[in-house]
Amino acid sequence: MKQLPLHIDLFAIFIFLGTMQGYFLSFFFLSGKQRKTPSNRILGLTILAFVLSLTEVLMGYTNYMGRIPWIVDFAEPLNFALGPLLFVYLYTQIYPRFDKHLWWHFVFFGFYTVYIVIFWHSQSLDLKYNGFITAFHPDHPELYRQATLGLPEDPLNIRRYINHLTLVHFLLYTFFSFLLIKKAFAKAQLSFWSKADPTLNWARKLAIQFGLITLVFIAVKVSFKNDLGDHIIAAHVAFLIYGISFYIIRQSMFFQEKQLTPAVNGSVEKYQKSSLSEEKEQQTLDKLKQLMKTEKPFLENTLSLPILAKKLAVSTHHLSQIINDNLKQNFFEMLASYRIQEAQQILNDPAQHHLKIEEIAEQVGYNSKSAFNAAFKKITGQTPSQYRKQTFTSRTS
């Protein structure tokens, strides 16, 4: 049977290279030491979901899908995983934990995956080929093949409105993502556009990019018939993958090595990468450790980066840099480590054995038991109850 000629142009090359880069990035975050961090694993899965969608578009745009019709719409369920994955990644970046309630965001994705497997992927190859023609060559009915229908193709008419449902999903998760980040900035007592906290700054950038993908999706679906403009969306996502790659390379420890430059007298001195002097950085770090030891401001549930910076008489930007460079943590991770250390002391104290876990959580600065449990388990590998039981057992044995 005659095959459509392959269609290769600059769009196809650009999307192909972005897709390959995306597969590399997802592998990077899902392997090695990087995968030990929950947020890295979620980011790897998010990028993988995007590049699988790109792969489908690339196959259709180049006409290669016509040669392997069994993959037609294989990535379609991922339309309902992209938003939830990004949201969960942002959540695990801001709050370094994965709460069980986050699984509910993937309910529709799971339902639609089962739906399309039963009613679409069980269809004949000829019917799937016709689906490819409908999507990418709707003005050429002569290309259709004679096909028989097995099960109903779309009994609930969900696939008929796939673009509308995808748009609603994208809009919802754009809103959820911005709301999550806005609350995090407010909790840190920072303006939404502040650059003082690198973690929140990165989260805001990703949310904005997802919002731009949503706008491009709207523009393309209004301007083009069926899937004819999907290559523009794919090119935009590929560009975003290039941007993430550039950001990661720029943040790489390889480029953050302290460089050596010759001094006037022939000795070497350390390269300074900001206006913060090395002496000032060490002084502030010592003051920070002393403050945490004596005054224990981390016990206050309202403590934020600006409040702590004010106590230390340093800018929020410099304090964030000091914490990142010297403690290898962001502000929230540092806060959690001090709070959990304090909680361990309380749990080890026989005189305070009568306290409930909720009371201990409140004492060390947490507003909820679930947040305390998640942070405690992330740092110690045990829940507070398990830790207390183990401590009591070892003391009595």
Residue pairs with C-beta under 8 A, 6 or more apart in sequence:
1 145
3 63
3 66
3 67
4 63
4 66
4 137
4 143
5 63
6 62
6 63
6 64
7 61
7 62
7 63
8 62
11 61
11 231
11 232
11 235
12 58
12 61
12 62
12 231
14 235
14 238
15 54
15 57
15 58
15 61
15 231
15 234
15 235
15 238
16 58
17 238
18 51
18 54
18 234
18 235
18 237
18 238
18 239
18 241
18 242
19 51
19 54
19 55
19 58
19 238
21 238
21 241
21 242
21 245
22 47
22 48
22 50
22 51
22 54
22 238
22 241
23 48
23 51
25 44
25 47
25 241
25 244
25 245
25 248
26 44
26 45
26 47
26 48
26 51
27 44
28 34
28 44
29 35
29 40
29 41
29 43
29 44
29 47
30 40
30 41
30 44
30 45
30 48
34 40
34 44
35 41
35 44
37 96
38 92
38 96
38 97
38 98
39 89
39 92
39 93
39 96
42 85
42 88
42 89
42 92
42 98
43 89
45 85
46 82
46 85
46 86
46 89
47 241
47 244
49 78
49 81
49 82
49 85
50 82
50 237
50 241
51 241
52 74
52 75
52 78
53 75
53 78
53 79
53 82
53 234
53 237
54 234
54 237
54 238
55 75
56 65
56 71
56 73
56 74
56 75
56 76
57 227
57 230
57 231
57 233
57 234
58 64
58 231
58 234
59 65
59 68
59 71
60 132
60 135
60 136
60 227
60 230
61 136
61 230
61 231
61 234
63 136
65 71
65 72
65 132
65 136
66 129
66 132
66 133
69 125
69 126
69 128
69 129
69 131
69 132
70 125
70 128
72 128
72 129
72 131
72 132
73 116
73 120
73 128
73 131
74 121
76 112
76 116
76 159
76 162
77 109
77 112
77 113
77 116
78 109
79 162
79 165
79 166
79 169
80 108
80 109
80 112
80 165
80 166
80 169
81 106
81 109
82 170
82 173
83 169
83 170
83 172
83 173
83 174
83 176
83 210
84 105
84 106
84 109
84 173
86 173
86 177
86 206
86 207
86 210
87 105
87 173
87 176
87 177
87 180
88 98
88 102
88 105
89 206
90 177
90 180
90 181
90 203
90 206
90 207
91 99
91 102
91 180
92 98
93 199
93 202
93 203
94 180
94 181
94 184
94 199
94 200
94 203
94 332
95 332
95 371
95 374
96 332
96 333
96 336
96 375
96 378
97 371
97 374
97 375
97 378
98 374
99 370
99 374
108 169
112 158
115 156
115 158
116 159
118 151
119 151
119 152
119 153
119 154
119 155
120 128
120 153
120 154
120 159
122 150
122 151
123 147
123 149
123 150
123 151
123 153
124 147
124 148
124 150
126 145
126 146
126 147
126 148
127 147
127 148
127 149
127 153
129 145
129 147
130 144
130 145
130 147
133 140
133 143
133 144
134 226
135 226
135 227
136 226
136 227
136 228
137 143
138 225
138 226
138 228
153 159
154 160
158 165
163 221
166 217
167 214
167 217
167 218
167 221
170 210
170 213
170 214
170 217
171 214
173 210
174 207
174 210
174 211
174 214
177 206
177 207
177 210
178 207
178 211
181 192
181 200
181 203
181 204
181 207
182 192
184 200
184 203
185 191
185 192
185 194
185 197
185 200
185 204
187 304
188 197
188 200
188 304
188 305
188 306
188 331
189 304
189 305
189 306
189 307
190 196
190 197
190 200
190 304
190 305
190 306
190 316
192 204
193 204
194 200
194 201
194 316
195 201
195 317
196 305
196 306
196 315
196 316
196 317
196 320
197 305
197 316
197 320
197 330
197 331
198 320
198 324
198 330
199 330
199 331
199 332
202 247
209 240
209 243
212 236
213 233
213 236
213 237
213 240
216 232
216 233
216 236
217 233
220 229
220 230
220 232
220 233
221 229
223 229
224 230
249 255
256 273
258 270
258 271
259 270
259 271
260 268
260 269
260 270
260 271
261 268
261 269
261 271
262 268
263 269
270 278
272 278
274 318
274 321
276 318
276 321
276 322
280 314
280 318
281 318
281 321
281 322
281 325
281 326
284 312
284 314
284 318
284 319
284 322
285 322
285 326
287 312
288 308
288 312
288 319
288 322
288 323
291 297
291 311
291 312
292 298
292 338
296 338
296 342
297 303
297 307
297 308
297 311
298 335
298 338
298 339
298 342
298 364
298 365
299 339
299 342
299 363
299 364
299 365
300 365
301 362
301 365
301 366
301 367
303 335
303 365
305 316
305 319
305 320
305 331
306 316
308 319
308 331
309 315
309 316
309 318
309 319
312 319
314 322
319 331
320 330
320 331
323 329
323 330
323 331
323 334
324 330
327 334
329 337
335 365
336 375
336 378
336 379
337 379
339 364
339 365
339 366
339 375
340 364
340 375
340 376
340 379
340 380
342 363
342 364
343 360
343 361
343 363
343 364
343 372
343 376
343 384
344 380
344 387
346 352
346 355
346 360
346 363
346 364
347 360
347 384
347 387
347 388
347 391
348 391
350 395
352 360
353 388
353 392
355 363
357 369
357 372
357 373
357 384
357 385
358 369
360 372
360 384
361 368
361 369
361 371
361 372
361 373
361 384
364 372
366 372
366 375
372 384
373 383
373 384
376 382
376 383
376 384
376 387
377 383
380 387
382 390
